[in-house]
Amino acid sequence: MRVTVHIKNALNEEIKRLAANEHKSVSLLISESLEFYIKEKKRREHGNRVLDLVGKTKVNADALRSLDEGRREHDRS
């Protein structure tokens, strides 16, 4: 799928440099970067939900189950 975005010139140059250093196309580098960003954001959101459960006076019975689900879903993909 083709997507058009507008970025600063300095960022464009950095992306081109990184892509060349990693022997990847700019498209592949950006695609991998966005995938990483989205997975990391979901992982952090999940971690915050677990911390909210653990932060209560009593640990919610779902806390460990939720933690295990998050690990399976995000850490091992």
DRENPA-3360 file (N, C-alpha, C; in nm, 2 decimals, always signed):
BEGIN
1 = MRVTVHIK = +0.08/-0.12/+0.00/+0.00/+0.00/+0.00/+0.09/+0.12/+0.00 ~ +0.05/+0.22/-0.07/+0.13/+0.34/-0.08/+0.07/+0.45/+0.01 ~ +0.15/+0.52/+0.09/+0.11/+0.62/+0.18/+0.20/+0.74/+0.16 ~ +0.15/+0.86/+0.15/+0.23/+0.98/+0.14/+0.23/+1.05/+0.27 ~ +0.35/+1.09/+0.32/+0.36/+1.16/+0.44/+0.46/+1.28/+0.42 ~ +0.45/+1.38/+0.50/+0.54/+1.49/+0.49/+0.62/+1.49/+0.62 ~ +0.76/+1.49/+0.60/+0.85/+1.49/+0.71/+0.95/+1.60/+0.69 ~ +1.02/+1.63/+0.80/+1.12/+1.73/+0.79/+1.24/+1.68/+0.71;
9 = NALNEEIK = +1.31/+1.77/+0.64/+1.43/+1.73/+0.56/+1.53/+1.66/+0.64 ~ +1.56/+1.71/+0.77/+1.66/+1.64/+0.85/+1.62/+1.50/+0.88 ~ +1.49/+1.47/+0.90/+1.45/+1.34/+0.93/+1.46/+1.25/+0.81 ~ +1.43/+1.31/+0.69/+1.44/+1.24/+0.57/+1.59/+1.19/+0.54 ~ +1.68/+1.28/+0.57/+1.82/+1.25/+0.55/+1.87/+1.14/+0.65 ~ +1.82/+1.14/+0.77/+1.85/+1.04/+0.87/+1.79/+0.91/+0.83 ~ +1.67/+0.90/+0.78/+1.61/+0.78/+0.74/+1.69/+0.72/+0.62 ~ +1.73/+0.80/+0.53/+1.81/+0.75/+0.41/+1.94/+0.70/+0.46;
17 = RLAANEHK = +2.00/+0.76/+0.55/+2.13/+0.72/+0.61/+2.12/+0.58/+0.68 ~ +2.02/+0.57/+0.76/+1.99/+0.45/+0.84/+1.96/+0.33/+0.74 ~ +1.88/+0.36/+0.64/+1.84/+0.26/+0.54/+1.96/+0.21/+0.47 ~ +2.05/+0.30/+0.43/+2.17/+0.26/+0.36/+2.26/+0.18/+0.45 ~ +2.28/+0.22/+0.57/+2.36/+0.15/+0.66/+2.31/+0.01/+0.69 ~ +2.18/-0.01/+0.69/+2.12/-0.14/+0.72/+2.10/-0.22/+0.59 ~ +2.13/-0.16/+0.48/+2.11/-0.23/+0.35/+1.96/-0.26/+0.33 ~ +1.88/-0.16/+0.36/+1.73/-0.18/+0.34/+1.68/-0.06/+0.26;
25 = SVSLLISE = +1.56/-0.08/+0.20/+1.50/+0.03/+0.13/+1.44/+0.12/+0.24 ~ +1.42/+0.25/+0.20/+1.36/+0.34/+0.29/+1.22/+0.29/+0.33 ~ +1.14/+0.24/+0.23/+1.01/+0.19/+0.26/+1.01/+0.08/+0.37 ~ +1.11/-0.02/+0.36/+1.12/-0.12/+0.45/+1.16/-0.07/+0.59 ~ +1.25/+0.02/+0.60/+1.29/+0.08/+0.72/+1.18/+0.15/+0.79 ~ +1.10/+0.23/+0.72/+0.99/+0.30/+0.78/+0.88/+0.20/+0.82 ~ +0.85/+0.10/+0.74/+0.75/+0.00/+0.77/+0.79/-0.08/+0.90 ~ +0.92/-0.12/+0.91/+0.96/-0.19/+1.03/+0.96/-0.10/+1.15;
33 = SLEFYIKE = +0.99/+0.03/+1.13/+0.99/+0.13/+1.24/+0.85/+0.15/+1.30 ~ +0.75/+0.16/+1.21/+0.61/+0.18/+1.25/+0.56/+0.05/+1.32 ~ +0.60/-0.06/+1.27/+0.55/-0.19/+1.33/+0.61/-0.19/+1.47 ~ +0.74/-0.16/+1.49/+0.80/-0.16/+1.62/+0.73/-0.06/+1.71 ~ +0.70/+0.06/+1.66/+0.64/+0.16/+1.74/+0.50/+0.12/+1.79 ~ +0.42/+0.06/+1.70/+0.29/+0.01/+1.74/+0.30/-0.10/+1.84 ~ +0.38/-0.20/+1.82/+0.40/-0.31/+1.92/+0.44/-0.25/+2.05 ~ +0.54/-0.16/+2.05/+0.59/-0.11/+2.18/+0.48/-0.03/+2.25;
41 = KKRREHGN = +0.41/+0.05/+2.18/+0.30/+0.13/+2.24/+0.19/+0.03/+2.30 ~ +0.16/-0.07/+2.23/+0.06/-0.17/+2.29/+0.12/-0.24/+2.41 ~ +0.25/-0.28/+2.40/+0.31/-0.34/+2.52/+0.31/-0.25/+2.64 ~ +0.34/-0.13/+2.62/+0.34/-0.03/+2.73/+0.20/-0.01/+2.79 ~ +0.10/+0.00/+2.70/-0.03/+0.01/+2.75/-0.08/-0.11/+2.83 ~ -0.04/-0.23/+2.78/-0.07/-0.35/+2.85/+0.00/-0.35/+2.99 ~ +0.13/-0.31/+2.99/+0.20/-0.30/+3.12/+0.14/-0.21/+3.21 ~ +0.09/-0.09/+3.17/+0.02/+0.00/+3.25/-0.11/-0.06/+3.31;
49 = RVLDLVGK = -0.18/-0.13/+3.23/-0.30/-0.20/+3.28/-0.27/-0.30/+3.39 ~ -0.16/-0.37/+3.37/-0.12/-0.47/+3.47/-0.07/-0.39/+3.60 ~ +0.00/-0.29/+3.58/+0.04/-0.21/+3.70/-0.08/-0.15/+3.77 ~ -0.18/-0.11/+3.70/-0.30/-0.06/+3.76/-0.37/-0.17/+3.85 ~ -0.37/-0.29/+3.80/-0.43/-0.40/+3.87/-0.34/-0.43/+3.99 ~ -0.21/-0.43/+3.98/-0.12/-0.47/+4.09/-0.12/-0.36/+4.19 ~ -0.14/-0.23/+4.15/-0.13/-0.12/+4.24/-0.24/-0.11/+4.34 ~ -0.35/-0.19/+4.33/-0.46/-0.19/+4.42/-0.42/-0.26/+4.55;
57 = TKVNADAL = -0.50/-0.24/+4.66/-0.47/-0.30/+4.79/-0.45/-0.45/+4.77 ~ -0.54/-0.51/+4.70/-0.53/-0.66/+4.68/-0.51/-0.67/+4.53 ~ -0.42/-0.77/+4.50/-0.39/-0.80/+4.36/-0.51/-0.87/+4.29 ~ -0.56/-0.81/+4.19/-0.67/-0.87/+4.11/-0.63/-1.00/+4.06 ~ -0.72/-1.10/+4.07/-0.69/-1.24/+4.02/-0.66/-1.24/+3.87 ~ -0.70/-1.14/+3.80/-0.68/-1.13/+3.65/-0.54/-1.08/+3.62 ~ -0.47/-1.03/+3.72/-0.34/-0.96/+3.69/-0.24/-1.06/+3.62 ~ -0.22/-1.17/+3.68/-0.12/-1.27/+3.62/-0.16/-1.32/+3.49;
65 = RSLDEGRR = -0.29/-1.34/+3.47/-0.34/-1.39/+3.34/-0.32/-1.28/+3.24 ~ -0.35/-1.16/+3.28/-0.34/-1.05/+3.18/-0.19/-1.03/+3.15 ~ -0.10/-1.04/+3.25/+0.04/-1.03/+3.22/+0.09/-1.14/+3.12 ~ +0.05/-1.26/+3.15/+0.08/-1.37/+3.06/+0.03/-1.35/+2.91 ~ -0.09/-1.30/+2.90/-0.15/-1.28/+2.77/-0.07/-1.17/+2.70 ~ -0.03/-1.07/+2.77/+0.05/-0.96/+2.71/+0.18/-1.01/+2.66 ~ +0.24/-1.09/+2.74/+0.37/-1.15/+2.70/+0.36/-1.23/+2.58 ~ +0.26/-1.32/+2.57/+0.24/-1.40/+2.46/+0.21/-1.32/+2.33;
73 = EHDRS = +0.13/-1.22/+2.35/+0.09/-1.13/+2.24/+0.20/-1.04/+2.19 ~ +0.28/-0.98/+2.28/+0.37/-0.88/+2.24/+0.51/-0.91/+2.24 ~ +0.56/-0.99/+2.34/+0.70/-1.01/+2.36/+0.75/-1.12/+2.27 ~ +0.66/-1.21/+2.23/+0.71/-1.33/+2.15/+0.66/-1.33/+2.01 ~ +0.62/-1.22/+1.96/+0.57/-1.22/+1.82/+0.68/-1.18/+1.73;
% end
